[in-house]
Amino acid sequence: MWARRAKHPELRVRCIAARAHAPALSRAHSRFLRPSVAVHAGALGYPVPMTGTLRKRSAMGAAALAAGLVVGLSADSWSSGTGEGGARRQPAEFQFVRLAYNRYPGMAGFGQLERWLTDWPEAEQFLMGGVRRLTRIDNALEGLNMSIMDERLFDYPFAYAVEVGGWYLSDAEAERLREYLLRGGFLMVDDFHGSTEWAIFVEGMRKVFPDRPIVDIPADDPIFRVVHEIDDHPQIPGIQYFYTGRPYERDGFTPHWRGIYDDDGRLMVVINFNMDLGDAWEHADIPEYALQYTTRAYQYAINYIVYAMTH
């Protein structure tokens, strides 16, 4: 169970890149990290896979190695699964979680798919394969789709929400997401463009944090340094770039990396605005999609993942 920012000081475990081990947390500590109000999985009608949860007892450390900035993370995990021959099988150290949400009133979906399923499942499948090859993170190769109200969300330090220019958060969802983030969770939002979608996103985020500003992430923030040193920030276009030659959509001409911080300066929400990292992950094997964009999109993702697991 991840526990870096629990409400109880004794449960805080700060993982840093140079430290491979940290004091272990007993299984009993997990009760402090559960949401205050239990809600049944799938209560809002979202398709939520019924898979086992990841409960970490110790912190994870990351170590950058030469010749590829390979990251090493170690964690001792609880598991009830078994492998071949009845041997106990440990769950992955990292699980990609895609957030499900209701559609903003009047906002269209994409055919029969909801907006939150954009690029699913290829985006996370390609990304997780890349993370497995490019780092030493023991990650699950398949993602989870999860409602904000799913109690299991508190078992995972990283959540991804796509097309948030069309999301709608109820008061209960906003409260739950606020609790998740303040307890140490990390939210990455992606693939929304232009002034109209920005306004809809902000409307929802203001319900989550009415008193916290959305700011531009400084160039020297650790999230751009934790694994890959990222100094230039090109606009990461969607696949439409291949057909139109335009890296932007709607009136989203300029890319922005924005965020929301907690009281200790930890980045809780990273906002990729006027760009589409999900497409860059998904289309990594399409020769016509420029390598420079795919490379940078994977670098961002690896930095975000390691930051979420170590801050």
N, C-alpha and C positions, 0 to 999 in steps of 0.2 A: 504494500500500500504506500503510495507516495504521500509524503507528509511534511513537505518543506515549509509550508506556511499555515500550519494548523493553528487553531485559536489558542492552544495551550503552548507556552514557550518551550516546554520540555520536549515537545514533539517536532520542533523545527530542526531539520537536518539540512544544512547547506552543503550541496555538492559542488565542487569546483574541479576544473580540468586536471589540476595537478594532484588531486587526492583520489586514490582508488578505493578507499574503504572509509566507512563512517559508522557510528554507533548503530547497532541494529534496533529495530522497533519490534516489540512483541506484537503478536496477533491481537491481543486485547486492546491495543491502542487504536485499532481500526474504528471502534465505536465513536471516537471523537471526531472522525472525519466524515461521518455519514451526514447527509442533509438533515435538518431539524424536523422536517415533515416527510414521511415516507410516502411515495407515490408509486403505484404499480407501473411496471414497465409497459410501454405502449399505451399509456392512458389516453393519449391524444389521437390514437388511431394510426400512428406511424408504423410502418413495417420494421420491427426491431428484432434482429436475429437473437435467438436465445442461446448465446454462447457463454462460456465461463468467464468470470472476471479475473482481472490481474491484480493480485494483492502483493505488494512489495513489502518486505520486511527490512530491507537495508537500502541505503542510498546508492545512487549510481554515479560513477565517476567517469570522466572523459579524458582521454590522453591523446593529444595530436602527435602522430608519428611522421617521420620524414618520408619523402618521396610520394606523398599523396594526402597528407594531412588526415591520416586514418584515425578514427576515433575509437577508443576502447571504453566500454561501459560494462560494469559488473553489478549484478544484483542477485540477491537470494530471494526466490519467489515461492509462494504457496501454490500448490497445484493438486487437483484431484484427478488429473488425467493420467493415462498410462500409455506407454509406447509398446513396441513389439516385445513379446515375451513377458508382458505384465510389468515391465519396468516403468517407474514413475517418469512422466514427461513434464518438464518444466515449461510454463507458458513463456511467450516471448517477453523480452524486456520492454519493447515498445509496441504499442498498438495504435494504428491510425483510426481515429474516430471521426466520422462525418455526421454533423448535426442536422437533424430534420427540423423543419419549422413550417408554420402555416404561411400560406401565400397572402401577400398584401391585397386588401380588397380592390378589385378591379384590375389586378395585375395578371396577365396571362401566363400560363405555363408553357411548356415546350411539347406540344402534342399530348401524349398520354403521360409524360413524365413531369413530376413536380420540379420546380426550379432547383431545389436543394440536391437533386440527383444529377445535375449537369456534370457530364464527363465521367459519371459512375458506370461501371467500376474500373474502367481502364486507367483513369488518372492515378488512383491510389495503387493499383496493381503495378503499373510501370514505376511509380515513385518508390514503392517499397522494394521492388527488385533492384532499383538503382542504389537505394540506401544499403541494401544487403551487400551489393558488390563494392561500393565505394567506401564503406565504413566497416567497423567491427561491431556495430549495433546489432544485437539479436532482435530483429523486428519480425512481427507477423507479416506474412505476405499478402493477406487479405484484410480489408478494412472492415469496420463495424459501422452500421447506420444506427443512430441513436437519437431519440427524442431528448430535448433539453430537460424534460421532466423525468427521464429515466434515472432511477436511483443509482445505477451502475456508473453514471458519468463521473462520479466522485472517485472512481477507481482509476481514472486515466488522466494524466497531466496535460494532454494535448487534444484539442478539438479543432476541426476544420469546418467552416461554413462558406458555401459558394453561392454566388448570385444573391448576395444579401441586399442588393438594390431592389429586391422584391420580397423581403421577409416581413413578417408581422409577428410581434411578440406580445403575448398576453401579459397581464400584470404578474401572474404566477410564474410564467416563464422568465420574465425579466428578473424577478426576485431570485429564482433558482440560479440563473446564469450569473447574477451578481455574487451570490454565495460561492458558487464554484470558482469564480475568478479570484475573489478575495481570499479564499482558502489555498490558493496556489495554482489554480488552473490557468491554462494558456489557450487563447483563442486566436486562430488565424482566419481572416476573412479575405476573400479573393473573388475576382471576376465580376466586378460591377463597374459601371462606366457612366460618366456624365453627371450633370447637375441634378436631374430628376432622381436618378437612382441614389446619388449621394444623400439627397434630402430624406428619402425613405429609410436609408440605412441609419442616418443620424437620429431620426424619429424613434426608431427602435432602441438604439444604443443609449439615448437620453433616458429611456425608461429603466435601463439597467444601471446607468451611472449619471443621475441628473446633476451631480456636483463635481464631476471629474472632466477636465477638458480633453478634447482630442487634439493632439499636437503632432507636428512633424518630428519624426525620429531623428535625433542628431546623427551626423555622419560617424561620430566616434562611439556610438552606442555599442555595448558588447554584442548585441545581436548581429551586428555586421562584422564581428571579429572572432566569435567564439570558436569557429573552425576555419572557415574561409575568410580571408581578408577581402572584403567587398568595398571598393572605393568608388566605382562608377556604377550608376543605376540607370541602365537603359530601360525603356518601356518594353515590357514583355508582352507581345501581342498574342491574340487568339489566332486560330487557324484561318480566320478570314484574311489575315495578312497574305497568305499564299494566293488567294483569289483576287484581292483588291489592291495589294501593295500598300495598304494603309495600316499602320500599327495601332490606330486608335479606333474606338467605337463611339457612336453618337457624338456628343460634344466633349468627350473625354480626351482632349488632346495631350494633356500633360500628366505623366505618372506621379503618384504621390505615395510615399511610405509614411504612414501615420500610425499613431499608437495611443494607448491609454495606460498610464502607470499607476502603481499602488503607492501607498505612503512611504515605502522604503525604496522607491525608484526602480522596482521590478516592472518590466513590461508585461502587462496582462493581456493586451489585445494588440496584435499587429495587423494593420489595415493596408492591404495591397489594392490601391484604388487606381482605376484606369489601366488595368493590366490583367493578364489571364495566365497565372502560373499553372493552373490546372491543365489548360490546353498544351502548354509547353511540356508538362510531364507526359500527358497522354500521347502526344505526337512525336515523342523522342526518336522513333524509328522511321519517321517519314523524311526522306532525303530533302524534300523541298522546304521543309520547315527549318529555318536557319539554326545551325548548331550553336551560334553564340547565345541565342535565346534559351534553348534547352539547357545548355551548360549553366547559365546563370540561374535559371529557375530551380535546378537541382541544388545549386550552391545555397540559394536562399532557403530552400526547404530543409536541408541538412542543418544549417545554422539555427533555424527556428526549432527544429526537433531537439537538438542538443541544448539549446537555451531553455526550452520548456522542461527538460529533464534535469537541469542543473541549476536553475535559479528559482 
